Amino acid sequence: MAEYQTINPAGAGARTARIDEGLRAHMNKVYGLMSVGMLLTGGAAWAISGLATTTDPSLAAAELASGKYLTSLGVALYASPLKWVIMFAPLIMVFAFSAMINRMSAAAAQLFFYVYAAAMGLSISSIFLVYTGTSIAQTFLITAIAFAGLSLYGYTTKRDLSGMGTFLMMGLIGLIVAMVVNIFLASSAMAFAISTIGVLIFAGLTAYDTQSIKNEYVAHAAHGDQEWLGKAAIMGALRLYLDFINMFMFLLSFLGNRE
């Protein structure tokens, strides 16, 4: 018995060290996948907005107030019924991804995430028509700093944030409904309220999701299911990616300088 008591703590310590090392690798993968997704989104948004606009009147299909012109592609993307498909496609893809993830391989799930990130770039590409490039860059930097702080808090805090989950998800559903309603009402006061609440909700979700991703890994690490861990990293990257994108978009409505 004495021998067991001497050896067991060392074994437990080694197991804890393996879990900690695996957790760091898992979180690095989550943040790495999220970063690639952000690059794809930004690159796609910038490239598509460049194809959709021109400064050459001979190539114009419509004129913008800023002295730029929409090409025929720009008219199709931003001034035709196709804009509704582009607007809601990322939302539909998220629900489809959540439903199919268990039947997909990790490689297929990662490819789907990258396709989704590019589709999101298409969906938000109009920000380059509405806001100045400088204000977009400044808002992105502010969002990145806020996101890093909130995610670090979620990772390191000893406080259990699980109680926030239900409250935040209810708020998110209400926010989506309000956004859809305001598409038709076009109320500036309602838009301001939506942006304010949106920033708060996604700030909270950033901390909550980070802690949730960490706890899920620790709970499943002992099983050693590499396929599950691979898909869990992708889903974690998607969750944090959405937190970042949405916080950025809501902050841009406050901080962005319009063309």
C-alpha positions as semicolon CSV with decimal commas, in nm:
position;residue;x (nm);y (nm);z (nm)
1;M;0,000;0,000;0,000
2;A;0,284;0,236;0,083
3;E;0,444;0,166;-0,254
4;Y;0,115;0,243;-0,431
5;Q;0,078;0,574;-0,248
6;T;0,432;0,667;-0,353
7;I;0,388;0,584;-0,722
8;N;0,030;0,697;-0,781
9;P;0,083;1,074;-0,734
10;A;0,364;1,066;-0,987
11;G;0,140;0,884;-1,235
12;A;-0,139;1,133;-1,178
13;G;0,106;1,420;-1,224
14;A;0,229;1,276;-1,553
15;R;-0,129;1,230;-1,674
16;T;-0,212;1,590;-1,581
17;A;0,098;1,712;-1,765
18;R;-0,005;1,518;-2,077
19;I;-0,354;1,671;-2,064
20;D;-0,211;2,021;-2,019
21;E;0,025;1,970;-2,313
22;G;-0,256;1,833;-2,526
23;L;-0,481;2,122;-2,426
24;R;-0,222;2,377;-2,536
25;A;-0,185;2,200;-2,870
26;H;-0,564;2,181;-2,907
27;M;-0,614;2,551;-2,836
28;N;-0,329;2,642;-3,071
29;K;-0,506;2,444;-3,342
30;V;-0,836;2,617;-3,266
31;Y;-0,679;2,963;-3,289
32;G;-0,479;2,863;-3,597
33;L;-0,788;2,742;-3,784
34;M;-0,977;3,053;-3,678
35;S;-0,693;3,275;-3,805
36;V;-0,690;3,102;-4,144
37;G;-1,066;3,148;-4,162
38;M;-1,028;3,519;-4,085
39;L;-0,766;3,557;-4,359
40;L;-0,996;3,384;-4,609
41;T;-1,287;3,607;-4,508
42;G;-1,087;3,928;-4,530
43;G;-0,923;3,830;-4,857
44;A;-1,252;3,725;-5,016
45;A;-1,433;4,041;-4,900
46;W;-1,158;4,268;-5,031
47;A;-1,123;4,085;-5,365
48;I;-1,496;4,072;-5,431
49;S;-1,548;4,438;-5,343
50;G;-1,268;4,521;-5,587
51;L;-1,440;4,329;-5,865
52;A;-1,776;4,484;-5,778
53;T;-1,658;4,846;-5,802
54;T;-1,468;5,057;-6,051
55;T;-1,355;5,415;-6,101
56;D;-1,391;5,388;-6,478
57;P;-1,731;5,525;-6,587
58;S;-1,713;5,323;-6,909
59;L;-1,731;5,003;-6,701
60;A;-2,005;5,128;-6,470
61;A;-2,346;4,970;-6,435
62;A;-2,452;5,199;-6,148
63;E;-2,308;5,501;-5,967
64;L;-2,225;5,528;-5,598
65;A;-2,228;5,850;-5,398
66;S;-1,857;5,821;-5,317
67;G;-1,751;5,870;-5,680
68;K;-1,710;5,499;-5,734
69;Y;-1,923;5,290;-5,966
70;L;-2,072;4,945;-5,941
71;T;-1,980;4,699;-6,211
72;S;-2,238;4,456;-6,343
73;L;-2,113;4,208;-6,081
74;G;-2,162;4,470;-5,810
75;V;-2,519;4,536;-5,922
76;A;-2,591;4,162;-5,915
77;L;-2,439;4,120;-5,567
78;Y;-2,570;4,432;-5,393
79;A;-2,870;4,562;-5,589
80;S;-3,059;4,254;-5,704
81;P;-3,260;3,982;-5,525
82;L;-2,935;3,781;-5,513
83;K;-2,828;4,001;-5,220
84;W;-3,077;3,820;-4,994
85;V;-2,925;3,483;-5,081
86;I;-2,576;3,618;-5,011
87;M;-2,692;3,774;-4,684
88;F;-2,850;3,459;-4,539
89;A;-2,625;3,193;-4,695
90;P;-2,371;3,193;-4,406
91;L;-2,650;3,145;-4,151
92;I;-2,791;2,850;-4,345
93;M;-2,443;2,702;-4,383
94;V;-2,383;2,718;-4,006
95;F;-2,700;2,522;-3,934
96;A;-2,614;2,270;-4,206
97;F;-2,260;2,231;-4,070
98;S;-2,387;2,168;-3,717
99;A;-2,628;1,904;-3,846
100;M;-2,368;1,724;-4,061
101;I;-2,055;1,747;-3,845
102;N;-2,099;1,403;-3,686
103;R;-2,120;1,237;-4,029
104;M;-1,823;1,424;-4,175
105;S;-1,456;1,338;-4,151
106;A;-1,224;1,590;-3,985
107;A;-1,072;1,677;-4,325
108;A;-1,416;1,737;-4,479
109;A;-1,522;1,948;-4,181
110;Q;-1,210;2,162;-4,213
111;L;-1,272;2,214;-4,586
112;F;-1,634;2,311;-4,513
113;F;-1,513;2,564;-4,256
114;Y;-1,282;2,726;-4,511
115;V;-1,561;2,738;-4,771
116;Y;-1,786;2,893;-4,509
117;A;-1,522;3,156;-4,427
118;A;-1,498;3,251;-4,795
119;A;-1,879;3,271;-4,819
120;M;-1,880;3,501;-4,517
121;G;-1,630;3,721;-4,698
122;L;-1,874;3,750;-4,988
123;S;-2,157;3,827;-4,748
124;I;-1,976;4,116;-4,573
125;S;-1,784;4,248;-4,876
126;S;-2,014;4,551;-4,894
127;I;-1,835;4,702;-4,591
128;F;-1,564;4,817;-4,833
129;L;-1,831;5,015;-5,020
130;V;-1,983;5,166;-4,706
131;Y;-1,687;5,238;-4,477
132;T;-1,341;5,385;-4,530
133;G;-1,051;5,142;-4,540
134;T;-0,883;5,319;-4,247
135;S;-1,186;5,284;-4,020
136;I;-1,221;4,916;-4,114
137;A;-0,857;4,854;-4,021
138;Q;-0,889;5,048;-3,694
139;T;-1,206;4,863;-3,595
140;F;-1,044;4,530;-3,678
141;L;-0,750;4,614;-3,452
142;I;-0,980;4,718;-3,167
143;T;-1,181;4,399;-3,210
144;A;-0,865;4,187;-3,211
145;I;-0,743;4,344;-2,885
146;A;-1,084;4,303;-2,718
147;F;-1,118;3,946;-2,843
148;A;-0,771;3,850;-2,718
149;G;-0,846;3,988;-2,372
150;L;-1,187;3,823;-2,347
151;S;-1,062;3,488;-2,475
152;L;-0,766;3,496;-2,236
153;Y;-1,007;3,566;-1,951
154;G;-1,226;3,272;-2,051
155;Y;-0,922;3,044;-2,068
156;T;-0,761;3,143;-1,738
157;T;-1,051;3,230;-1,508
158;K;-1,146;2,989;-1,230
159;R;-1,501;3,117;-1,238
160;D;-1,753;2,883;-1,396
161;L;-1,907;3,067;-1,693
162;S;-2,147;2,787;-1,791
163;G;-2,438;2,973;-1,633
164;M;-2,394;3,248;-1,893
165;G;-2,457;3,008;-2,181
166;T;-2,837;2,987;-2,169
167;F;-2,873;3,360;-2,109
168;L;-2,642;3,449;-2,398
169;M;-2,807;3,205;-2,640
170;M;-3,152;3,345;-2,558
171;G;-3,016;3,693;-2,617
172;L;-2,862;3,581;-2,946
173;I;-3,191;3,439;-3,073
174;G;-3,369;3,761;-2,980
175;L;-3,096;3,960;-3,153
176;I;-3,132;3,763;-3,478
177;V;-3,511;3,814;-3,475
178;A;-3,466;4,188;-3,412
179;M;-3,215;4,214;-3,698
180;V;-3,451;4,042;-3,941
181;V;-3,740;4,267;-3,833
182;N;-3,526;4,579;-3,872
183;I;-3,440;4,486;-4,230
184;F;-3,798;4,585;-4,310
185;L;-3,843;4,861;-4,050
186;A;-3,506;5,031;-4,118
187;S;-3,520;5,204;-3,779
188;S;-3,198;5,385;-3,685
189;A;-3,285;5,374;-3,314
190;M;-3,346;5,000;-3,332
191;A;-3,023;4,954;-3,529
192;F;-2,829;5,136;-3,255
193;A;-2,986;4,918;-2,985
194;I;-2,911;4,603;-3,185
195;S;-2,547;4,703;-3,228
196;T;-2,505;4,781;-2,858
197;I;-2,663;4,455;-2,744
198;G;-2,475;4,264;-3,014
199;V;-2,134;4,382;-2,890
200;L;-2,222;4,282;-2,533
201;I;-2,356;3,939;-2,634
202;F;-2,056;3,845;-2,846
203;A;-1,813;3,979;-2,588
204;G;-1,972;3,744;-2,337
205;L;-1,978;3,457;-2,586
206;T;-1,606;3,497;-2,655
207;A;-1,519;3,429;-2,290
208;Y;-1,787;3,161;-2,255
209;D;-1,695;2,974;-2,573
210;T;-1,324;2,977;-2,488
211;Q;-1,388;2,820;-2,148
212;S;-1,634;2,574;-2,301
213;I;-1,381;2,461;-2,565
214;K;-1,119;2,414;-2,292
215;N;-1,355;2,215;-2,068
216;E;-1,474;1,993;-2,353
217;Y;-1,117;1,900;-2,437
218;V;-1,031;1,817;-2,074
219;A;-1,346;1,605;-2,042
220;H;-1,268;1,400;-2,356
221;A;-0,888;1,398;-2,354
222;A;-0,866;1,069;-2,163
223;H;-1,052;0,885;-2,441
224;G;-0,788;0,972;-2,700
225;D;-1,038;0,988;-2,988
226;Q;-0,830;1,177;-3,245
227;E;-1,116;1,203;-3,495
228;W;-1,339;1,365;-3,233
229;L;-1,060;1,594;-3,115
230;G;-0,995;1,705;-3,474
231;K;-1,359;1,791;-3,534
232;A;-1,386;1,953;-3,190
233;A;-1,101;2,187;-3,283
234;I;-1,281;2,284;-3,605
235;M;-1,610;2,347;-3,426
236;G;-1,425;2,547;-3,161
237;A;-1,258;2,755;-3,432
238;L;-1,598;2,818;-3,590
239;R;-1,747;2,932;-3,261
240;L;-1,466;3,177;-3,188
241;Y;-1,458;3,290;-3,552
242;L;-1,827;3,380;-3,534
243;D;-1,775;3,563;-3,206
244;F;-1,496;3,770;-3,363
245;I;-1,676;3,845;-3,691
246;N;-1,999;3,949;-3,523
247;M;-1,825;4,163;-3,261
248;F;-1,629;4,329;-3,543
249;M;-1,941;4,400;-3,749
250;F;-2,133;4,548;-3,456
251;L;-1,836;4,761;-3,351
252;L;-1,794;4,878;-3,711
253;S;-2,145;5,020;-3,704
254;F;-2,028;5,242;-3,410
255;L;-1,672;5,321;-3,507
256;G;-1,672;5,304;-3,888
257;N;-1,647;5,623;-4,091
258;R;-1,884;5,603;-4,382
259;E;-1,774;5,680;-4,738
